[in-house]
């Protein structure tokens, strides 16, 4: 399976100041890579993507059946 990420994905993670939150996000990314269907499927404007909640952030990613996994955006819950 091909694993990609959008341009700003790593930049946004590196800007997070709390080290414990960064570690939690990294662990969740590893879990997503092991089992991409773990995240909640989105609807409407975000259809085709999934999200996983890592308090207070959400990891948005797209999963194309056994072909490609694209990490889109780690965004703060209040930015919805």
N, C-alpha and C positions, 0 to 999 in steps of 0.2 A: 504494500500500500504506500502510495506517495503522500508525504506529509509536508504541507506548506504553511506559510503564514503571510498575512498582509504586511505591508511596509512598516506601519506604525505599531504593530502588535508588540514587538520586543521593546520598542522605545517606551510605550506606555507602561509596561511591566517594570522597566528599570526606573521609572519615575515614582513608583510607589515607595513611600518612605518607611513604612512599617515592615521590618524584616520578617516578622512572623507571618504576616499576610502574604508576602512574596513567597515564602516557603510553602504555604498552603496552596497558593496558585500553582506553583511548580508541581506539587504532588497531584493536584487535580488534573493538570495537563497530562501527566504520566498515566493517570487512570483513564482519561479520554483516549489516549493512544492505544491502551490495552483493550478498551471496550468503547468504541465510538458511539454506541447507541445509549450510553448512560445519561446523556443530557436530555432535557425536556424539549420536545419538538415545538417549534414556534408556528404561529398562524398569521394570516393576513399579510401584512407588508414584509414580515420576516419569514414567510413560508420557505421551506427548504433549508432552514438553519436550525441549530439546536443551541441551548444554553444550559450552563451549569452554574449554580450559585455558590460563590465563595465569599461569605460575608465580609464586607459590604459590596463586593464586585460580582459581576456576571461575566462569564467567559462565553462569548459567542463564537460558534464555529459551524462549518458546513461539512457534511459527510456524504460522499457519493459512494454508494454501496461497494465496499471492498476495493475501491479504486483510488480514492483521494480523500484526504482529510485536510481542511483548510481552516486555520485559526484566524478569525476575523478581527475580534476586538475584545479587550478586557475593559468594560466600562463600569462606572460607579452606578449603583442602584438608583441613586437620585437623578441620574442623567437620562432616564427613560423618556 
